[in-house]
């Protein structure tokens, strides 16, 4: 299991930007597909963006065009650049592996997450 530490969250006004970071504990991070997930108060956790080990990126429709996921394998770090933030983006953001063929909702390991709050 790769251990992760998320950072970069904060309070921002609608329309603003934040850059989240996900630091992984192992250099084999580079072999993993990784995802950014978020959980809003009273809602289930959702996958919002993911990047394969080869660098292919994917986004859910609600963040497409506003969020950019990237990774720097030399630093064992993944990023989420969030622009044009909306109040509905308010959530705790987590990073984790996204193992192909598995049900990520069943994952038992999660980092502490980083809180993103967008005010209107």
C-alpha positions, -999 to +999 in steps of 0.1 A: +000+000+000+014+034-009+011+059+019+001+094+008+000+129+023-023+155+008-018+192+011-027+225-005-063+229+005-078+261+019-105+287+018-110+305-016-137+326-032-157+313-061-137+317-093-104+313-075-077+286-078-059+261-056-032+236-063-033+204-043-004+181-038-002+144-030+032+131-018+037+094-020+059+074+003+075+051-023+092+055-056+071+027-070+045+053-071+055+058-107+040+024-116+006+032-102-025+048-117-035+075-092-066+094-085-080+124-067-112+119-048-134+142-028-161+139-002-185+167+005-204+169+038-232+143+039-222+129+005-204+098-007-168+100-017-164+104-055-135+100-079-129+133-097-098+128-117-072+102-124-039+097-142-024+065-154+012+055-148+017+064-185+003+099-179-031+096-195-056+118-177-093+115-171-119+137-154-155+135-144-177+159-163-183+183-133-146+193-132-136+188-169-120+220-182-115+234-148-092+209-130-059+195-143-043+164-128-006+158-132+022+138-117+060+142-112+074+108-108+109+122-100+093+137-068+068+109-061+041+136-062+008+141-079-010+174-083-045+188-089-047+223-103-082+236-096-093+267-114-127+285-116-137+269-083-173+267-074-190+264-040-200+228-050-163+219-052-162+223-014-151+189+000-122+171+016-099+160-012-080+127-010-055+110-033-051+073-036-042+046-060-067+036-086-060-001-093-075-013-126-103-037-121-109-030-085-137-012-067-121+018-052-151+024-029-139-007-010-105+007-003-097+008+034-066+030+033-070+067+029-048+096+039-059+125+061-072+145+031-070+183+026-100+205+031-111+228+002-138+254+009-151+276-018-172+306-006-198+322-028 
